[in-house]
Amino acid sequence: MSETTALRANPQIERTRAHQDAFGWYDWANSAYVTTTGTVLISPYLTALARADACPSLASGEVCAERLSVLGIPIAVGSLAPYTITVATLVSALVLLFVGAIADRHPRPVRLLGGLAWAGAIAASMMFFLSGSNWQLGVLLVVIANLCLGASQVVYDALLIRVAEPDDRDKVSSRAWALGYLGGGILLAINLVMMQMYDSLGMSYEMAIRLSLLSAGLWWGIFTLIPVIGMRRIRGTTATPIDRSAGVVGGTLSQLASTFRELRRYPQTLLFLVAYLFFNDGIQTVIASASLYGIEALGFETSQMIITILLVQFVAFGGALLFGVIAGRIGAKLTVLGGIVMWTLVVAFAYFVPEGAFTIWLVCAVGIGLVMGGTQALSRSLYSQLVPPGKESEFFSFYQVMERGTSWFGTLAFGLVYQLTGDYRPAILVTIAFFVVGGLILTRVNVRKGIEMAGNEQPRIV
């Protein structure tokens, strides 16, 4: 019996506690980049680089009225960061579906995960070279790193099905998300100390930021070794073979066309994806814009924002575990719906935070931490129940497209509202619409029916 046949006949050999523990370490690895770089540093730092280019003689605290020229298009300095994220997610939308189709037929999916992760880690580490007014390199590296992050997540999320039984997925997914928040928080705490003590360490504040960006890339790359080594025995595929004569590209295109047609056979899965498009768009926009909002709209220092994100990280560690416990009692769908309601209230609260009111802002941060990890972790495990066997990576590529490839709606709306109003408060408020629409659509998803149509084993509670 071949190895691939053995994996089809006895998939339980992959569902051990050792595999589940190794699985969670990729959340630990990539969360350093997501937290230190993506959430805290890159948006305000990229904005500062752009301001130095557009308004080199501008005094501190003054607004830059000049426009950047990007491919001949005038862009407000304050809109560059959200527009960059928009471009990154649009590129992802074109690439991630191909990654999923290839990953389902890759004989060593864990090795593919490592390759994509290490490519992203290299781009993240190269952000160390951003200085002065070199915002163009920053835009390029953000696009590359975010694309590699999304592509690696396609492979990674699909591995959840390979390492966990249906009844264990909420717990395994929540535990992995919690581990990610803990790891991201630890590195961010180290970077906070460095950025607070940069003078006594004999470096400039800019150098402290650049070293923090470098540390996130190195952390991502080094800790990816743990899941790659720990899950190395996961080989082969349960996917339906395609005609070898079609070639890699032709076969992938053929399979993608087939998957698009087949997706219509799973209306509950499709409905969940539409719901996820909206409410996750709200989540990703808040995560990407929180640091920019706090610094530019509320007047906080970068160090205060790092303290804020640190608080979010460590509260989210407990929040993800708590949501996992709640889902074990009332089901993942109801728990996610409750999380969406909490997101709506937290964003509304953030709109009314007075400028400079750091203590009140920290209360808002606690609310974000409680709901952030649990909502995302349970969305992943809930979706895994709706994926037909043998198409895990392909269907999770749709999931990642909804998570990153279409989250440009939110960042684009955020950037446009700021460009039209010159104010970040109405820009952050627009995210509420995404939570409301997504939550309403999610209420219409019949999870039990979706699991049955996908041909999966019914868990005790959904």
PLY file of the C-alpha trace (Angstrom):
ply
format ascii 1.0
element vertex 462
property float x
property float y
property float z
element edge 461
property int vertex1
property int vertex2
end_header
0.00 0.00 0.00
1.43 3.41 -0.95
1.91 6.16 1.64
-0.86 8.28 0.09
-3.24 5.32 0.12
-2.37 4.68 3.76
-3.21 8.27 4.62
-6.59 7.91 2.92
-7.33 4.63 4.65
-6.23 5.70 8.10
-6.19 9.48 8.57
-6.16 8.99 12.36
-2.38 8.53 12.27
-2.10 12.29 11.81
-4.50 13.27 14.61
-2.19 12.97 17.61
-1.61 15.46 20.41
1.96 15.94 19.16
0.68 17.01 15.74
-1.88 19.33 17.35
0.78 20.97 19.54
3.11 21.43 16.56
0.19 22.88 14.56
-0.37 25.64 17.12
3.21 26.85 16.94
2.67 28.39 13.50
0.22 30.81 15.10
3.00 31.63 17.59
5.46 32.14 14.70
3.46 34.41 12.38
1.71 36.40 15.11
4.98 38.24 15.77
4.74 39.79 12.31
0.99 40.35 12.54
1.34 42.08 15.92
4.62 43.99 15.93
4.70 44.90 12.24
1.19 44.64 10.83
-0.78 45.96 13.79
1.52 48.38 15.59
4.48 49.68 13.63
4.22 49.56 9.86
1.19 51.83 9.29
2.42 54.81 11.34
6.04 54.23 10.27
5.11 54.05 6.60
3.06 57.23 7.08
6.08 58.93 8.68
8.32 57.90 5.76
5.76 59.25 3.29
5.42 62.51 5.26
9.21 62.94 5.21
9.12 62.62 1.42
6.09 64.82 0.73
6.71 67.47 3.39
10.40 67.32 4.38
10.37 70.66 6.21
7.12 70.06 8.09
7.23 70.75 11.82
6.17 67.99 14.24
2.41 67.86 14.76
1.54 69.79 11.60
-0.65 68.25 8.90
0.97 67.51 5.54
-1.26 68.90 2.79
0.91 67.65 -0.06
-0.06 64.55 -2.08
2.11 61.59 -2.94
2.22 60.48 -6.56
1.69 56.72 -6.90
1.67 55.69 -10.56
0.45 59.19 -11.34
-2.42 59.02 -8.85
-2.45 61.66 -6.06
-2.62 59.99 -2.65
-3.02 61.69 0.74
-0.09 60.89 3.03
-2.46 59.62 5.71
-4.13 57.27 3.23
-0.95 55.55 2.01
-0.89 52.81 4.68
-4.53 51.67 4.29
-4.22 51.86 0.49
-1.07 49.69 0.68
-2.99 47.05 2.63
-5.73 47.32 0.01
-3.26 46.57 -2.80
-1.77 43.67 -0.82
-5.16 42.07 -0.32
-6.16 42.56 -3.97
-2.99 40.76 -5.06
-3.82 38.02 -2.56
-7.24 37.59 -4.14
-5.56 36.68 -7.42
-3.01 34.29 -5.93
-4.50 32.44 -2.95
-6.95 30.34 -4.95
-4.06 28.91 -6.95
-2.16 28.19 -3.74
-5.11 26.18 -2.41
-5.48 24.12 -5.57
-1.77 23.33 -5.61
-1.57 22.64 -1.86
-4.30 19.97 -1.95
-2.14 17.98 -4.37
1.26 18.77 -2.92
2.90 15.57 -1.58
4.45 17.49 1.34
2.03 20.26 2.41
4.04 21.05 5.54
7.15 21.71 3.45
5.05 24.04 1.27
3.90 25.83 4.44
7.52 26.34 5.46
8.60 27.69 2.08
5.83 30.27 1.96
6.41 31.29 5.59
10.15 31.74 5.13
9.66 33.84 1.99
7.35 36.12 3.99
9.80 36.22 6.90
12.59 37.38 4.57
10.42 40.25 3.28
9.46 41.16 6.86
13.11 41.13 7.97
14.10 43.39 5.06
11.87 46.12 6.52
14.91 46.86 8.69
16.26 48.78 5.68
13.34 51.25 5.63
14.58 54.69 6.63
14.42 58.36 5.70
11.72 58.78 3.06
11.95 55.35 1.41
8.23 54.57 1.57
8.26 52.93 -1.87
10.35 49.98 -0.61
8.05 49.76 2.39
4.99 49.41 0.15
6.67 46.62 -1.85
7.77 44.66 1.23
4.35 44.95 2.90
2.68 43.54 -0.24
5.13 40.62 -0.44
5.02 39.77 3.27
1.22 39.95 3.45
0.86 37.81 0.34
3.17 35.13 1.75
1.36 35.28 5.09
-2.00 34.71 3.42
-0.66 31.91 1.20
0.94 30.11 4.16
-2.30 30.44 6.11
-4.18 28.63 3.31
-1.95 25.59 3.79
-1.90 25.95 7.58
-5.66 26.27 8.10
-6.30 23.22 5.92
-3.97 21.20 8.16
-6.45 21.67 11.03
-8.60 18.98 9.41
-5.57 16.69 9.18
-4.61 17.02 12.87
-7.95 17.25 14.74
-11.20 15.30 14.94
-14.43 17.30 14.35
-15.20 17.49 18.08
-11.66 18.69 18.84
-11.35 21.46 16.25
-12.84 24.32 18.29
-10.43 23.49 21.12
-7.36 22.98 18.91
-8.05 26.12 16.87
-8.71 28.25 19.96
-5.60 26.94 21.69
-3.50 27.77 18.60
-4.90 31.30 18.41
-4.22 31.76 22.13
-0.64 30.61 21.66
-0.28 33.09 18.82
-1.43 35.99 20.96
0.95 34.96 23.72
3.92 34.76 21.34
3.07 38.03 19.63
2.66 39.70 23.01
6.02 38.48 24.32
7.95 39.83 21.32
6.00 43.09 21.43
6.89 43.46 25.13
10.58 43.04 24.27
10.26 45.64 21.52
8.46 48.01 23.88
11.38 47.89 26.30
13.81 48.58 23.46
11.75 51.49 22.14
11.39 53.00 25.61
15.10 52.65 26.41
16.55 53.35 22.98
18.62 56.29 24.21
20.27 54.35 27.02
20.91 51.51 24.56
22.86 53.88 22.35
20.50 54.00 19.37
18.04 56.37 17.75
14.27 55.94 18.03
14.14 55.15 14.31
16.74 52.42 14.76
14.66 50.94 17.61
11.67 50.74 15.25
13.78 49.18 12.49
15.21 46.57 14.87
11.67 45.78 16.04
10.60 45.20 12.41
13.64 42.94 11.94
12.85 40.96 15.11
9.33 40.20 13.85
10.67 38.75 10.61
13.32 36.66 12.37
10.78 35.39 14.93
8.42 34.34 12.14
11.16 32.50 10.27
12.84 30.78 13.23
9.72 29.53 15.02
8.25 28.20 11.77
10.82 25.41 12.19
8.73 23.92 15.02
5.53 23.18 13.02
7.52 22.18 9.93
9.56 19.64 11.90
6.70 18.58 14.20
4.25 17.89 11.36
6.80 16.55 8.85
5.12 13.11 8.82
1.97 14.59 7.29
2.43 13.66 3.65
0.34 12.68 0.69
-3.12 13.93 -0.16
-6.75 12.90 0.05
-7.60 15.01 -2.99
-8.95 13.51 -6.19
-6.07 13.13 -8.69
-6.10 15.21 -11.85
-4.82 14.29 -15.30
-1.02 14.54 -15.28
-1.03 15.45 -18.98
-2.68 18.77 -18.07
0.48 19.90 -16.29
0.71 21.85 -13.06
-0.73 25.12 -14.38
-3.33 23.57 -16.67
-4.37 21.04 -14.06
-4.67 23.73 -11.41
-6.80 25.96 -13.64
-9.01 23.00 -14.53
-9.44 22.06 -10.89
-10.21 25.66 -9.88
-12.94 25.84 -12.50
-14.35 22.57 -11.18
-14.24 23.83 -7.59
-16.05 27.06 -8.49
-18.79 25.00 -10.09
-18.87 22.57 -7.19
-19.13 25.32 -4.58
-22.74 25.85 -5.67
-23.47 22.34 -4.34
-22.66 23.58 -0.84
-24.97 26.57 -0.32
-24.45 26.68 3.46
-20.67 26.75 3.01
-21.04 29.53 0.46
-23.40 31.47 2.73
-20.90 31.21 5.59
-18.16 32.53 3.31
-20.30 35.55 2.40
-21.00 36.24 6.08
-17.31 35.85 6.87
-16.42 38.28 4.07
-18.31 41.03 5.85
-17.66 40.53 9.56
-14.01 39.58 9.04
-13.60 42.65 6.87
-14.57 44.67 9.92
-12.13 42.77 12.13
-9.20 43.13 9.72
-9.86 46.84 9.19
-9.90 47.50 12.94
-6.70 45.48 13.44
-4.90 47.22 10.56
-6.09 50.72 11.47
-6.10 50.70 15.29
-2.54 51.95 15.64
-3.04 54.65 13.01
-6.32 55.72 14.69
-4.75 55.89 18.13
-1.74 57.91 17.02
-3.28 60.23 14.45
-6.82 60.73 15.81
-6.31 60.40 19.56
-2.78 61.78 19.81
-1.09 58.84 21.52
2.62 58.09 21.27
3.88 54.97 19.50
4.98 53.60 22.90
1.42 54.03 24.20
0.08 52.12 21.23
2.53 49.32 21.92
1.24 49.18 25.49
-2.29 49.07 24.07
-1.54 46.20 21.71
0.33 44.38 24.48
-2.78 44.57 26.62
-4.88 43.34 23.71
-2.50 40.43 23.12
-2.51 39.11 26.66
-6.25 39.63 27.14
-6.80 37.90 23.76
-4.80 34.89 25.03
-7.43 34.34 27.71
-10.26 35.44 25.43
-9.47 32.80 22.81
-9.42 30.06 25.45
-12.63 31.39 27.00
-14.42 31.43 23.64
-13.29 27.85 23.08
-14.89 26.81 26.38
-18.11 28.71 25.61
-18.29 27.11 22.15
-18.02 23.70 23.79
-21.23 24.51 25.67
-23.42 26.48 23.23
-21.73 25.84 19.87
-19.35 27.82 17.66
-22.02 29.62 15.63
-23.77 31.23 18.61
-20.42 32.10 20.16
-19.24 33.81 16.97
-22.52 35.74 16.73
-22.03 36.95 20.29
-18.51 38.00 19.36
-19.81 40.04 16.41
-22.19 41.91 18.70
-19.29 42.67 21.05
-17.17 43.92 18.12
-19.94 46.35 17.14
-20.14 47.75 20.67
-16.37 48.09 21.01
-16.01 50.03 17.73
-18.85 52.36 18.74
-17.10 52.90 22.08
-13.80 53.71 20.31
-15.51 56.45 18.29
-16.34 58.36 21.49
-12.94 58.03 23.20
-11.73 61.62 23.85
-8.39 62.73 22.46
-5.56 61.92 24.88
-7.80 59.79 27.18
-5.40 56.87 27.41
-7.10 55.11 30.33
-10.45 55.06 28.53
-8.66 53.83 25.41
-7.25 50.91 27.42
-10.79 49.93 28.44
-11.58 49.75 24.72
-8.46 47.61 24.24
-9.66 45.11 26.85
-12.92 44.73 24.92
-11.06 44.11 21.66
-8.81 41.54 23.34
-11.72 39.58 24.77
-13.45 39.18 21.45
-10.70 39.21 18.82
-9.00 35.84 19.18
-12.11 33.83 19.96
-14.09 35.13 16.99
-11.34 34.31 14.51
-10.40 30.95 16.01
-13.98 29.69 16.07
-14.67 30.97 12.55
-11.79 28.80 11.34
-12.95 25.67 13.17
-16.60 26.23 12.21
-15.68 26.54 8.54
-13.58 23.37 8.71
-16.80 21.43 9.40
-18.31 22.73 6.14
-15.41 21.71 3.87
-15.84 18.53 1.76
-13.09 15.90 2.22
-10.18 16.07 -0.21
-10.65 19.78 -0.94
-9.37 21.23 2.32
-6.75 23.63 0.94
-8.88 24.69 -2.02
-11.82 25.57 0.20
-9.55 27.22 2.76
-8.11 29.30 -0.08
-11.63 30.71 -0.52
-11.63 31.28 3.24
-8.32 33.15 3.06
-9.57 35.18 0.10
-12.45 36.26 2.30
-10.03 36.96 5.16
-7.36 38.85 3.22
-8.17 38.83 -0.46
-11.43 40.74 -0.07
-10.69 42.65 3.14
-9.73 45.56 0.90
-13.38 46.68 1.15
-12.84 47.77 4.73
-9.40 49.35 4.36
-10.49 51.06 1.14
-13.58 52.46 2.87
-11.42 53.58 5.79
-8.94 55.33 3.47
-11.66 56.94 1.34
-13.58 58.30 4.34
-10.38 59.81 5.72
-9.47 61.33 2.34
-12.94 62.86 2.04
-13.27 64.09 5.62
-9.69 64.45 6.86
-10.86 62.76 10.09
-10.17 59.21 11.31
-13.23 59.07 13.62
-15.89 58.64 10.91
-13.44 56.32 9.13
-13.31 53.90 12.09
-17.08 54.13 12.53
-17.75 52.82 9.01
-16.52 49.35 10.10
-19.74 48.84 12.11
-21.64 48.28 8.87
-19.46 45.26 8.07
-20.16 43.65 11.45
-23.91 44.19 11.19
-24.23 42.78 7.67
-21.95 39.83 8.40
-23.80 38.95 11.59
-27.21 39.05 9.89
-26.03 36.73 7.12
-24.44 34.33 9.63
-27.79 33.91 11.40
-29.11 32.32 8.19
-26.39 29.64 7.99
-27.72 26.15 8.83
-24.52 24.55 10.15
-25.91 21.04 10.64
-27.25 20.96 7.10
-23.96 22.32 5.76
-21.97 19.58 7.52
-24.29 16.93 6.14
-24.06 18.28 2.57
-20.26 18.36 2.81
-20.26 14.67 3.78
-18.56 15.19 7.14
-19.08 13.59 10.53
-21.52 15.54 12.72
-19.91 16.89 15.94
-21.91 16.88 19.18
-22.30 20.67 19.30
-22.00 23.24 16.52
0 1
1 2
2 3
3 4
4 5
5 6
6 7
7 8
8 9
9 10
10 11
11 12
12 13
13 14
14 15
15 16
16 17
17 18
18 19
19 20
20 21
21 22
22 23
23 24
24 25
25 26
26 27
27 28
28 29
29 30
30 31
31 32
32 33
33 34
34 35
35 36
36 37
37 38
38 39
39 40
40 41
41 42
42 43
43 44
44 45
45 46
46 47
47 48
48 49
49 50
50 51
51 52
52 53
53 54
54 55
55 56
56 57
57 58
58 59
59 60
60 61
61 62
62 63
63 64
64 65
65 66
66 67
67 68
68 69
69 70
70 71
71 72
72 73
73 74
74 75
75 76
76 77
77 78
78 79
79 80
80 81
81 82
82 83
83 84
84 85
85 86
86 87
87 88
88 89
89 90
90 91
91 92
92 93
93 94
94 95
95 96
96 97
97 98
98 99
99 100
100 101
101 102
102 103
103 104
104 105
105 106
106 107
107 108
108 109
109 110
110 111
111 112
112 113
113 114
114 115
115 116
116 117
117 118
118 119
119 120
120 121
121 122
122 123
123 124
124 125
125 126
126 127
127 128
128 129
129 130
130 131
131 132
132 133
133 134
134 135
135 136
136 137
137 138
138 139
139 140
140 141
141 142
142 143
143 144
144 145
145 146
146 147
147 148
148 149
149 150
150 151
151 152
152 153
153 154
154 155
155 156
156 157
157 158
158 159
159 160
160 161
161 162
162 163
163 164
164 165
165 166
166 167
167 168
168 169
169 170
170 171
171 172
172 173
173 174
174 175
175 176
176 177
177 178
178 179
179 180
180 181
181 182
182 183
183 184
184 185
185 186
186 187
187 188
188 189
189 190
190 191
191 192
192 193
193 194
194 195
195 196
196 197
197 198
198 199
199 200
200 201
201 202
202 203
203 204
204 205
205 206
206 207
207 208
208 209
209 210
210 211
211 212
212 213
213 214
214 215
215 216
216 217
217 218
218 219
219 220
220 221
221 222
222 223
223 224
224 225
225 226
226 227
227 228
228 229
229 230
230 231
231 232
232 233
233 234
234 235
235 236
236 237
237 238
238 239
239 240
240 241
241 242
242 243
243 244
244 245
245 246
246 247
247 248
248 249
249 250
250 251
251 252
252 253
253 254
254 255
255 256
256 257
257 258
258 259
259 260
260 261
261 262
262 263
263 264
264 265
265 266
266 267
267 268
268 269
269 270
270 271
271 272
272 273
273 274
274 275
275 276
276 277
277 278
278 279
279 280
280 281
281 282
282 283
283 284
284 285
285 286
286 287
287 288
288 289
289 290
290 291
291 292
292 293
293 294
294 295
295 296
296 297
297 298
298 299
299 300
300 301
301 302
302 303
303 304
304 305
305 306
306 307
307 308
308 309
309 310
310 311
311 312
312 313
313 314
314 315
315 316
316 317
317 318
318 319
319 320
320 321
321 322
322 323
323 324
324 325
325 326
326 327
327 328
328 329
329 330
330 331
331 332
332 333
333 334
334 335
335 336
336 337
337 338
338 339
339 340
340 341
341 342
342 343
343 344
344 345
345 346
346 347
347 348
348 349
349 350
350 351
351 352
352 353
353 354
354 355
355 356
356 357
357 358
358 359
359 360
360 361
361 362
362 363
363 364
364 365
365 366
366 367
367 368
368 369
369 370
370 371
371 372
372 373
373 374
374 375
375 376
376 377
377 378
378 379
379 380
380 381
381 382
382 383
383 384
384 385
385 386
386 387
387 388
388 389
389 390
390 391
391 392
392 393
393 394
394 395
395 396
396 397
397 398
398 399
399 400
400 401
401 402
402 403
403 404
404 405
405 406
406 407
407 408
408 409
409 410
410 411
411 412
412 413
413 414
414 415
415 416
416 417
417 418
418 419
419 420
420 421
421 422
422 423
423 424
424 425
425 426
426 427
427 428
428 429
429 430
430 431
431 432
432 433
433 434
434 435
435 436
436 437
437 438
438 439
439 440
440 441
441 442
442 443
443 444
444 445
445 446
446 447
447 448
448 449
449 450
450 451
451 452
452 453
453 454
454 455
455 456
456 457
457 458
458 459
459 460
460 461
